[in-house]
Amino acid sequence: MKNKILISALVFAGILGSGMAQEKAVRKAKSQYERQNLTEAASLIDAAVQNPETSGSFDAWWTRGKIYVAVAANPLIARNFTNPVDVAKESLDKAAQLDPGKVLLMRQDLDRLAGLFYDQGAAAYGEGAYAEALADFEKSFQVSRMNSIYDTNAVFNAALCAFNAEGSMESAIKYFKELVDMGWDNSAADIYLAEAYLVSGLNAEAEAVMDKGLQRFPDDKNMYLSASSVYIRTGDNEKASNILNAALIKWASDATFQRYLGVSYKNSGQEAEAEAAFKKAIELNPGYLDAYIDLGNLYLDRGNRLNEEASNLPLEAQEEYDAMTKQANEAFALAMPLLEKILEQDPDNVSVMQILYDVYVRVRDMDKASALKAKMDELTGAAE
């Protein structure tokens, strides 16, 4: 009997000694961490969380998270590890699962970890690696949520990355909508959400977002511009014109609103109103290239339409034919200085040169046509 008691005591002492040894390994890892011996600390804690005696210990996993946060924050040490920031997240996630009541103890570590993912995402975004950046920003706001913080900037950046990444528009909509629904005080979320809906062919949803956005941000110029652009693209040019005219009451000197108004009028067949709006945009901003292009296209379209109508007249309608042809040439003549203005700002634009060359030929200014043809040949190598 005494022998049995002695054997049981030895077994119990062995089990106790094993557990105490592993707890000692955790304490030693903490000590190495405090001394900034991070490589040694990581080695010790990795072994501890793999050991059955401490694999279920909140303290062991929290310690591992602390150590790997410090590793990830040190570029010289981090390069010797594989994804230390992800190891840190895995460790703190595990600690939180083991003892949710102690998550408050990890606040500082969670905050540092969220910042590391955020910085990593910003770097990837800067390099155009949108899918990688998306994953990092998602991890950043996930860690912040563990810390009872809703990081709107991280969510917005994740949405922006998803908007730019291949095949992630559904995620973009999800995150932008999340921000809009919570009433985030930044119109960029509404604007991008509408764009994401448009790209996805959800026109009604895009319009609904813009309608609410105009109510939420009545003094935001970008919201008016985006809303009018959405309605122009969905084909409701009357609604776009109404939005733009309302905007021009507030920002009468804004050339962009005038140009958009011209586009909405042109799309509605209101040619005179469109012409006036484009001219006003140019008056407000004499260097506004897009307005020159739009007005030039309006005159070119007018000239082409008149020419086509003239060509469809019966042979006996010579007088009417001559009158229409004259009106067409007058329209082309109005386009000519606008096209020349565009080439002043964009002198090597061969597409515009070709259009202007055709106009010169139509109005029979052959000297200018020949000079422009020589320049086009030089740029395209056609003369060779």
C-alpha positions as a Markdown table, in Angstrom:
| # | Residue | x | y | z |
|---|---|---|---|---|
| 1 | Met | 0.0 | 0.0 | 0.0 |
| 2 | Lys | 2.8 | 2.3 | 0.9 |
| 3 | Asn | 4.5 | 1.6 | -2.4 |
| 4 | Lys | 1.3 | 2.4 | -4.3 |
| 5 | Ile | 1.0 | 5.7 | -2.5 |
| 6 | Leu | 4.7 | 6.4 | -3.2 |
| 7 | Ile | 4.3 | 5.7 | -6.9 |
| 8 | Ser | 1.2 | 7.9 | -7.2 |
| 9 | Ala | 3.0 | 10.7 | -5.5 |
| 10 | Leu | 5.9 | 10.4 | -7.9 |
| 11 | Val | 3.6 | 10.4 | -10.9 |
| 12 | Phe | 1.7 | 13.5 | -9.6 |
| 13 | Ala | 5.0 | 15.2 | -8.9 |
| 14 | Gly | 6.1 | 14.5 | -12.4 |
| 15 | Ile | 2.9 | 15.9 | -13.9 |
| 16 | Leu | 3.2 | 19.0 | -11.7 |
| 17 | Gly | 6.8 | 19.4 | -12.6 |
| 18 | Ser | 6.1 | 19.3 | -16.3 |
| 19 | Gly | 3.4 | 21.9 | -16.0 |
| 20 | Met | 5.5 | 24.1 | -13.9 |
| 21 | Ala | 8.4 | 23.7 | -16.4 |
| 22 | Gln | 6.2 | 25.0 | -19.2 |
| 23 | Glu | 4.9 | 27.9 | -17.1 |
| 24 | Lys | 8.5 | 28.7 | -16.4 |
| 25 | Ala | 9.2 | 28.7 | -20.2 |
| 26 | Val | 6.4 | 31.3 | -20.6 |
| 27 | Arg | 7.9 | 33.4 | -17.8 |
| 28 | Lys | 11.3 | 33.1 | -19.5 |
| 29 | Ala | 9.9 | 34.2 | -22.8 |
| 30 | Lys | 8.4 | 37.2 | -21.1 |
| 31 | Ser | 11.7 | 38.0 | -19.6 |
| 32 | Gln | 13.5 | 37.8 | -22.9 |
| 33 | Tyr | 10.7 | 40.0 | -24.4 |
| 34 | Glu | 11.2 | 42.6 | -21.8 |
| 35 | Arg | 15.0 | 42.6 | -22.5 |
| 36 | Gln | 14.2 | 43.0 | -26.2 |
| 37 | Asn | 15.7 | 39.6 | -27.0 |
| 38 | Leu | 12.9 | 39.0 | -29.4 |
| 39 | Thr | 14.3 | 36.1 | -31.4 |
| 40 | Glu | 14.9 | 34.1 | -28.2 |
| 41 | Ala | 11.6 | 35.1 | -26.8 |
| 42 | Ala | 9.8 | 34.0 | -29.9 |
| 43 | Ser | 11.6 | 30.6 | -29.9 |
| 44 | Leu | 10.6 | 30.0 | -26.3 |
| 45 | Ile | 7.0 | 31.0 | -26.6 |
| 46 | Asp | 6.5 | 29.0 | -29.8 |
| 47 | Ala | 7.5 | 25.9 | -28.0 |
| 48 | Ala | 5.3 | 26.8 | -25.0 |
| 49 | Val | 2.1 | 27.1 | -27.1 |
| 50 | Gln | 2.8 | 23.8 | -28.8 |
| 51 | Asn | 3.1 | 22.0 | -25.5 |
| 52 | Pro | -0.1 | 20.4 | -24.2 |
| 53 | Glu | 0.6 | 21.8 | -20.8 |
| 54 | Thr | 0.4 | 25.4 | -21.9 |
| 55 | Ser | -1.4 | 25.2 | -25.3 |
| 56 | Gly | -4.6 | 26.2 | -23.5 |
| 57 | Ser | -3.1 | 29.0 | -21.5 |
| 58 | Phe | -4.4 | 32.6 | -22.1 |
| 59 | Asp | -1.2 | 33.9 | -20.7 |
| 60 | Ala | 0.9 | 31.9 | -23.1 |
| 61 | Trp | -1.0 | 33.0 | -26.2 |
| 62 | Trp | -1.2 | 36.6 | -25.0 |
| 63 | Thr | 2.6 | 36.6 | -24.5 |
| 64 | Arg | 3.1 | 35.2 | -27.9 |
| 65 | Gly | 1.0 | 37.9 | -29.4 |
| 66 | Lys | 3.0 | 40.6 | -27.5 |
| 67 | Ile | 6.3 | 39.1 | -28.7 |
| 68 | Tyr | 5.2 | 38.9 | -32.4 |
| 69 | Val | 3.8 | 42.4 | -32.4 |
| 70 | Ala | 7.2 | 43.6 | -31.2 |
| 71 | Val | 8.9 | 41.4 | -33.9 |
| 72 | Ala | 6.6 | 42.8 | -36.7 |
| 73 | Ala | 7.3 | 46.4 | -35.5 |
| 74 | Asn | 11.1 | 45.9 | -35.9 |
| 75 | Pro | 12.0 | 45.6 | -39.7 |
| 76 | Leu | 15.5 | 44.2 | -39.0 |
| 77 | Ile | 14.1 | 41.4 | -36.9 |
| 78 | Ala | 10.9 | 40.9 | -38.8 |
| 79 | Arg | 12.7 | 39.9 | -42.0 |
| 80 | Asn | 13.9 | 36.8 | -40.3 |
| 81 | Phe | 10.3 | 35.6 | -39.6 |
| 82 | Thr | 7.4 | 34.6 | -41.9 |
| 83 | Asn | 4.4 | 37.0 | -41.6 |
| 84 | Pro | 5.0 | 37.9 | -38.0 |
| 85 | Val | 2.1 | 40.4 | -38.0 |
| 86 | Asp | -0.3 | 37.5 | -38.9 |
| 87 | Val | 1.3 | 35.3 | -36.2 |
| 88 | Ala | 0.6 | 38.1 | -33.7 |
| 89 | Lys | -3.1 | 38.3 | -34.8 |
| 90 | Glu | -3.5 | 34.5 | -34.7 |
| 91 | Ser | -2.0 | 34.5 | -31.1 |
| 92 | Leu | -4.2 | 37.4 | -29.8 |
| 93 | Asp | -7.3 | 35.8 | -31.4 |
| 94 | Lys | -6.5 | 32.6 | -29.6 |
| 95 | Ala | -6.0 | 34.3 | -26.3 |
| 96 | Ala | -9.3 | 36.1 | -26.7 |
| 97 | Gln | -11.1 | 32.8 | -27.5 |
| 98 | Leu | -9.6 | 31.2 | -24.4 |
| 99 | Asp | -10.6 | 33.9 | -22.0 |
| 100 | Pro | -12.9 | 36.6 | -23.5 |
| 101 | Gly | -13.1 | 38.4 | -20.2 |
| 102 | Lys | -9.5 | 39.3 | -20.3 |
| 103 | Val | -9.5 | 41.0 | -23.8 |
| 104 | Leu | -9.3 | 44.4 | -22.0 |
| 105 | Leu | -5.9 | 43.4 | -20.8 |
| 106 | Met | -4.7 | 43.2 | -24.4 |
| 107 | Arg | -5.9 | 46.7 | -25.5 |
| 108 | Gln | -2.5 | 48.2 | -26.0 |
| 109 | Asp | -1.3 | 45.1 | -28.0 |
| 110 | Leu | -4.4 | 45.1 | -30.1 |
| 111 | Asp | -4.0 | 48.8 | -30.8 |
| 112 | Arg | -0.4 | 48.3 | -31.9 |
| 113 | Leu | -1.3 | 45.3 | -34.1 |
| 114 | Ala | -4.2 | 47.2 | -35.8 |
| 115 | Gly | -1.7 | 50.0 | -36.6 |
| 116 | Leu | 0.8 | 47.5 | -38.1 |
| 117 | Phe | -1.8 | 46.1 | -40.4 |
| 118 | Tyr | -3.0 | 49.6 | -41.4 |
| 119 | Asp | 0.6 | 50.7 | -42.3 |
| 120 | Gln | 1.2 | 47.5 | -44.2 |
| 121 | Gly | -2.1 | 48.1 | -46.1 |
| 122 | Ala | -1.1 | 51.7 | -46.9 |
| 123 | Ala | 2.3 | 50.5 | -48.3 |
| 124 | Ala | 0.6 | 47.9 | -50.5 |
| 125 | Tyr | -1.9 | 50.3 | -51.7 |
| 126 | Gly | 0.8 | 52.7 | -52.7 |
| 127 | Glu | 2.4 | 50.0 | -54.8 |
| 128 | Gly | -0.9 | 49.2 | -56.5 |
| 129 | Ala | -1.2 | 45.8 | -54.8 |
| 130 | Tyr | -4.9 | 46.4 | -54.1 |
| 131 | Ala | -5.8 | 42.8 | -53.2 |
| 132 | Glu | -3.0 | 42.6 | -50.6 |
| 133 | Ala | -3.9 | 46.0 | -49.2 |
| 134 | Leu | -7.5 | 45.0 | -48.9 |
| 135 | Ala | -6.5 | 42.0 | -46.8 |
| 136 | Asp | -4.4 | 44.1 | -44.5 |
| 137 | Phe | -7.0 | 46.8 | -44.0 |
| 138 | Glu | -9.6 | 44.1 | -43.3 |
| 139 | Lys | -7.3 | 42.7 | -40.6 |
| 140 | Ser | -6.7 | 46.1 | -39.2 |
| 141 | Phe | -10.4 | 46.9 | -38.6 |
| 142 | Gln | -11.0 | 43.3 | -37.4 |
| 143 | Val | -8.4 | 43.8 | -34.7 |
| 144 | Ser | -9.8 | 47.2 | -33.8 |
| 145 | Arg | -13.2 | 45.6 | -33.4 |
| 146 | Met | -11.7 | 43.2 | -30.9 |
| 147 | Asn | -10.7 | 46.3 | -29.0 |
| 148 | Ser | -14.3 | 47.7 | -29.2 |
| 149 | Ile | -13.2 | 50.3 | -31.7 |
| 150 | Tyr | -14.9 | 50.9 | -35.1 |
| 151 | Asp | -12.1 | 52.2 | -37.3 |
| 152 | Thr | -13.9 | 54.1 | -40.1 |
| 153 | Asn | -10.7 | 54.9 | -41.8 |
| 154 | Ala | -9.6 | 51.3 | -42.0 |
| 155 | Val | -13.0 | 50.3 | -43.3 |
| 156 | Phe | -13.1 | 53.0 | -45.9 |
| 157 | Asn | -9.6 | 52.1 | -47.1 |
| 158 | Ala | -10.6 | 48.4 | -47.3 |
| 159 | Ala | -13.6 | 49.5 | -49.4 |
| 160 | Leu | -11.4 | 51.6 | -51.6 |
| 161 | Cys | -8.9 | 48.8 | -52.2 |
| 162 | Ala | -11.8 | 46.4 | -53.0 |
| 163 | Phe | -13.1 | 49.0 | -55.5 |
| 164 | Asn | -9.8 | 49.0 | -57.3 |
| 165 | Ala | -9.0 | 45.3 | -56.9 |
| 166 | Glu | -10.0 | 42.8 | -59.5 |
| 167 | Gly | -13.2 | 40.9 | -58.7 |
| 168 | Ser | -13.8 | 42.6 | -55.3 |
| 169 | Met | -16.7 | 45.0 | -56.1 |
| 170 | Glu | -19.1 | 43.1 | -53.9 |
| 171 | Ser | -16.8 | 43.7 | -50.9 |
| 172 | Ala | -16.5 | 47.3 | -51.9 |
| 173 | Ile | -20.2 | 47.7 | -51.8 |
| 174 | Lys | -20.4 | 45.9 | -48.5 |
| 175 | Tyr | -17.9 | 48.2 | -46.8 |
| 176 | Phe | -19.0 | 51.5 | -48.4 |
| 177 | Lys | -22.6 | 50.7 | -47.5 |
| 178 | Glu | -21.6 | 49.9 | -44.0 |
| 179 | Leu | -20.2 | 53.3 | -43.6 |
| 180 | Val | -23.1 | 55.0 | -45.3 |
| 181 | Asp | -25.7 | 53.2 | -43.2 |
| 182 | Met | -23.9 | 54.1 | -39.9 |
| 183 | Gly | -24.1 | 57.8 | -41.0 |
| 184 | Trp | -20.3 | 58.4 | -41.5 |
| 185 | Asp | -19.8 | 62.1 | -41.9 |
| 186 | Asn | -17.8 | 61.8 | -45.1 |
| 187 | Ser | -19.5 | 62.1 | -48.5 |
| 188 | Ala | -16.7 | 60.0 | -50.1 |
| 189 | Ala | -18.4 | 56.8 | -48.9 |
| 190 | Asp | -21.7 | 57.8 | -50.5 |
| 191 | Ile | -19.9 | 58.8 | -53.8 |
| 192 | Tyr | -17.9 | 55.6 | -54.0 |
| 193 | Leu | -20.9 | 53.4 | -53.1 |
| 194 | Ala | -22.9 | 54.9 | -56.0 |
| 195 | Glu | -20.0 | 54.3 | -58.3 |
| 196 | Ala | -19.7 | 50.7 | -57.2 |
| 197 | Tyr | -23.4 | 50.2 | -57.8 |
| 198 | Leu | -23.1 | 51.7 | -61.3 |
| 199 | Val | -20.1 | 49.5 | -62.2 |
| 200 | Ser | -22.2 | 46.5 | -61.0 |
| 201 | Gly | -25.2 | 47.6 | -63.1 |
| 202 | Leu | -27.3 | 48.5 | -60.1 |
| 203 | Asn | -28.5 | 51.9 | -61.4 |
| 204 | Ala | -31.5 | 52.3 | -59.2 |
| 205 | Glu | -29.4 | 51.7 | -56.1 |
| 206 | Ala | -26.8 | 54.2 | -57.3 |
| 207 | Glu | -29.5 | 56.9 | -57.7 |
| 208 | Ala | -31.0 | 56.1 | -54.3 |
| 209 | Val | -27.6 | 56.6 | -52.6 |
| 210 | Met | -27.2 | 59.9 | -54.4 |
| 211 | Asp | -30.6 | 61.2 | -53.4 |
| 212 | Lys | -30.0 | 60.5 | -49.8 |
| 213 | Gly | -26.4 | 61.8 | -50.1 |
| 214 | Leu | -27.7 | 65.2 | -51.3 |
| 215 | Gln | -30.0 | 65.4 | -48.3 |
| 216 | Arg | -27.1 | 64.5 | -45.9 |
| 217 | Phe | -24.5 | 66.7 | -47.5 |
| 218 | Pro | -26.5 | 69.7 | -48.9 |
| 219 | Asp | -23.3 | 72.0 | -49.0 |
| 220 | Asp | -20.9 | 69.4 | -50.5 |
| 221 | Lys | -19.9 | 70.3 | -54.1 |
| 222 | Asn | -18.5 | 66.8 | -54.7 |
| 223 | Met | -21.9 | 65.3 | -53.8 |
| 224 | Tyr | -23.7 | 67.5 | -56.4 |
| 225 | Leu | -21.1 | 66.7 | -59.1 |
| 226 | Ser | -21.3 | 63.0 | -58.4 |
| 227 | Ala | -25.1 | 62.9 | -58.2 |
| 228 | Ser | -25.4 | 64.8 | -61.6 |
| 229 | Ser | -22.8 | 62.5 | -63.1 |
| 230 | Val | -24.7 | 59.4 | -61.9 |
| 231 | Tyr | -28.0 | 60.6 | -63.4 |
| 232 | Ile | -26.3 | 61.6 | -66.7 |
| 233 | Arg | -24.9 | 58.1 | -67.0 |
| 234 | Thr | -28.2 | 56.4 | -66.0 |
| 235 | Gly | -29.9 | 58.5 | -68.7 |
| 236 | Asp | -32.0 | 60.7 | -66.5 |
| 237 | Asn | -30.7 | 64.0 | -67.9 |
| 238 | Glu | -33.6 | 66.0 | -66.7 |
| 239 | Lys | -32.9 | 65.0 | -63.1 |
| 240 | Ala | -29.2 | 65.8 | -63.7 |
| 241 | Ser | -30.1 | 69.2 | -65.0 |
| 242 | Asn | -32.2 | 69.9 | -62.0 |
| 243 | Ile | -29.4 | 69.0 | -59.6 |
| 244 | Leu | -26.9 | 71.1 | -61.6 |
| 245 | Asn | -29.2 | 74.1 | -61.7 |
| 246 | Ala | -29.6 | 73.8 | -57.9 |
| 247 | Ala | -25.9 | 73.6 | -57.5 |
| 248 | Leu | -25.3 | 76.7 | -59.7 |
| 249 | Ile | -27.5 | 78.7 | -57.3 |
| 250 | Lys | -24.9 | 78.0 | -54.6 |
| 251 | Trp | -21.8 | 78.0 | -56.8 |
| 252 | Ala | -22.5 | 80.2 | -59.8 |
| 253 | Ser | -18.9 | 80.6 | -60.8 |
| 254 | Asp | -18.1 | 76.9 | -60.9 |
| 255 | Ala | -17.1 | 75.9 | -64.5 |
| 256 | Thr | -17.4 | 72.2 | -63.9 |
| 257 | Phe | -21.1 | 72.5 | -63.0 |
| 258 | Gln | -21.7 | 74.6 | -66.1 |
| 259 | Arg | -19.9 | 71.9 | -68.3 |
| 260 | Tyr | -22.0 | 69.1 | -66.7 |
| 261 | Leu | -25.1 | 71.1 | -67.3 |
| 262 | Gly | -24.1 | 71.4 | -70.9 |
| 263 | Val | -23.7 | 67.6 | -71.2 |
| 264 | Ser | -27.1 | 67.0 | -69.6 |
| 265 | Tyr | -28.7 | 69.4 | -72.0 |
| 266 | Lys | -26.9 | 68.0 | -75.1 |
| 267 | Asn | -28.0 | 64.5 | -74.1 |
| 268 | Ser | -31.6 | 65.7 | -73.9 |
| 269 | Gly | -31.4 | 67.3 | -77.3 |
| 270 | Gln | -31.4 | 70.8 | -76.0 |
| 271 | Glu | -28.7 | 72.0 | -78.3 |
| 272 | Ala | -29.0 | 75.8 | -77.7 |
| 273 | Glu | -29.0 | 75.4 | -73.9 |
| 274 | Ala | -26.0 | 73.0 | -74.1 |
| 275 | Glu | -24.1 | 75.5 | -76.3 |
| 276 | Ala | -24.8 | 78.3 | -73.8 |
| 277 | Ala | -23.6 | 76.2 | -70.9 |
| 278 | Phe | -20.4 | 75.1 | -72.6 |
| 279 | Lys | -19.6 | 78.7 | -73.5 |
| 280 | Lys | -20.3 | 79.8 | -69.9 |
| 281 | Ala | -17.9 | 77.1 | -68.6 |
| 282 | Ile | -15.2 | 78.3 | -71.0 |
| 283 | Glu | -15.9 | 81.9 | -69.9 |
| 284 | Leu | -15.5 | 81.0 | -66.3 |
| 285 | Asn | -12.4 | 78.9 | -66.9 |
| 286 | Pro | -10.6 | 79.8 | -70.2 |
| 287 | Gly | -8.2 | 76.9 | -69.8 |
| 288 | Tyr | -11.0 | 74.2 | -69.3 |
| 289 | Leu | -10.0 | 71.7 | -72.0 |
| 290 | Asp | -13.0 | 69.4 | -71.5 |
| 291 | Ala | -15.4 | 72.3 | -72.1 |
| 292 | Tyr | -13.6 | 73.1 | -75.4 |
| 293 | Ile | -13.9 | 69.4 | -76.4 |
| 294 | Asp | -17.6 | 69.3 | -75.5 |
| 295 | Leu | -18.4 | 72.5 | -77.4 |
| 296 | Gly | -16.3 | 71.4 | -80.4 |
| 297 | Asn | -18.1 | 68.1 | -80.5 |
| 298 | Leu | -21.5 | 69.8 | -80.3 |
| 299 | Tyr | -20.6 | 71.9 | -83.4 |
| 300 | Leu | -19.1 | 68.8 | -85.2 |
| 301 | Asp | -22.2 | 66.8 | -84.4 |
| 302 | Arg | -24.4 | 69.6 | -85.8 |
| 303 | Gly | -22.3 | 69.9 | -89.0 |
| 304 | Asn | -22.4 | 66.1 | -89.5 |
| 305 | Arg | -26.1 | 65.9 | -88.9 |
| 306 | Leu | -26.8 | 68.7 | -91.4 |
| 307 | Asn | -24.6 | 67.1 | -94.0 |
| 308 | Glu | -26.4 | 63.8 | -93.6 |
| 309 | Glu | -29.8 | 65.5 | -93.9 |
| 310 | Ala | -28.6 | 67.3 | -97.0 |
| 311 | Ser | -27.4 | 64.1 | -98.6 |
| 312 | Asn | -30.8 | 62.5 | -98.1 |
| 313 | Leu | -32.6 | 65.3 | -99.9 |
| 314 | Pro | -34.1 | 64.5 | -103.4 |
| 315 | Leu | -32.0 | 65.7 | -106.4 |
| 316 | Glu | -34.5 | 68.5 | -107.2 |
| 317 | Ala | -34.1 | 70.1 | -103.8 |
| 318 | Gln | -30.8 | 71.8 | -104.8 |
| 319 | Glu | -31.6 | 75.1 | -103.1 |
| 320 | Glu | -32.4 | 73.4 | -99.8 |
| 321 | Tyr | -29.3 | 71.2 | -100.2 |
| 322 | Asp | -27.1 | 74.3 | -100.7 |
| 323 | Ala | -28.6 | 76.0 | -97.6 |
| 324 | Met | -28.0 | 72.9 | -95.4 |
| 325 | Thr | -24.5 | 72.4 | -96.7 |
| 326 | Lys | -23.7 | 76.0 | -95.9 |
| 327 | Gln | -25.1 | 75.7 | -92.4 |
| 328 | Ala | -23.0 | 72.5 | -91.9 |
| 329 | Asn | -19.8 | 74.3 | -93.0 |
| 330 | Glu | -20.7 | 77.2 | -90.6 |
| 331 | Ala | -20.9 | 74.6 | -87.8 |
| 332 | Phe | -17.6 | 73.1 | -88.8 |
| 333 | Ala | -16.1 | 76.6 | -88.9 |
| 334 | Leu | -17.3 | 77.2 | -85.3 |
| 335 | Ala | -15.6 | 74.0 | -84.2 |
| 336 | Met | -12.3 | 74.9 | -85.9 |
| 337 | Pro | -11.0 | 77.4 | -83.3 |
| 338 | Leu | -12.0 | 75.1 | -80.5 |
| 339 | Leu | -10.1 | 72.2 | -81.9 |
| 340 | Glu | -7.1 | 74.5 | -82.4 |
| 341 | Lys | -7.4 | 75.5 | -78.8 |
| 342 | Ile | -7.3 | 71.9 | -77.7 |
| 343 | Leu | -4.1 | 71.3 | -79.8 |
| 344 | Glu | -2.5 | 74.3 | -78.1 |
| 345 | Gln | -2.8 | 72.5 | -74.8 |
| 346 | Asp | -2.3 | 69.0 | -76.2 |
| 347 | Pro | -0.1 | 69.5 | -79.3 |
| 348 | Asp | 0.6 | 65.9 | -80.1 |
| 349 | Asn | -3.0 | 64.6 | -80.0 |
| 350 | Val | -3.2 | 62.9 | -83.4 |
| 351 | Ser | -7.0 | 62.1 | -83.0 |
| 352 | Val | -7.8 | 65.8 | -82.6 |
| 353 | Met | -5.5 | 66.6 | -85.5 |
| 354 | Gln | -7.3 | 64.2 | -87.7 |
| 355 | Ile | -10.7 | 65.8 | -86.9 |
| 356 | Leu | -9.3 | 69.3 | -87.4 |
| 357 | Tyr | -7.7 | 68.2 | -90.7 |
| 358 | Asp | -11.2 | 67.0 | -91.9 |
| 359 | Val | -12.7 | 70.3 | -90.8 |
| 360 | Tyr | -10.0 | 72.3 | -92.7 |
| 361 | Val | -10.8 | 70.3 | -95.8 |
| 362 | Arg | -14.5 | 70.8 | -95.4 |
| 363 | Val | -14.2 | 74.6 | -95.1 |
| 364 | Arg | -11.6 | 74.5 | -97.9 |
| 365 | Asp | -8.7 | 76.0 | -95.9 |
| 366 | Met | -6.1 | 73.8 | -97.8 |
| 367 | Asp | -3.0 | 75.6 | -96.5 |
| 368 | Lys | -3.8 | 74.8 | -92.9 |
| 369 | Ala | -4.9 | 71.3 | -94.0 |
| 370 | Ser | -1.5 | 70.6 | -95.7 |
| 371 | Ala | 0.5 | 72.0 | -92.8 |
| 372 | Leu | -1.5 | 69.8 | -90.3 |
| 373 | Lys | -1.2 | 66.7 | -92.5 |
| 374 | Ala | 2.6 | 67.2 | -92.6 |
| 375 | Lys | 2.7 | 67.3 | -88.8 |
| 376 | Met | 0.5 | 64.2 | -88.4 |
| 377 | Asp | 2.8 | 62.3 | -90.8 |
| 378 | Glu | 5.8 | 63.4 | -88.8 |
| 379 | Leu | 4.2 | 62.2 | -85.5 |
| 380 | Thr | 2.9 | 58.9 | -86.9 |
| 381 | Gly | 5.9 | 58.2 | -89.2 |
| 382 | Ala | 3.6 | 58.0 | -92.2 |
| 383 | Ala | 5.9 | 60.3 | -94.2 |
| 384 | Glu | 8.6 | 57.6 | -94.0 |
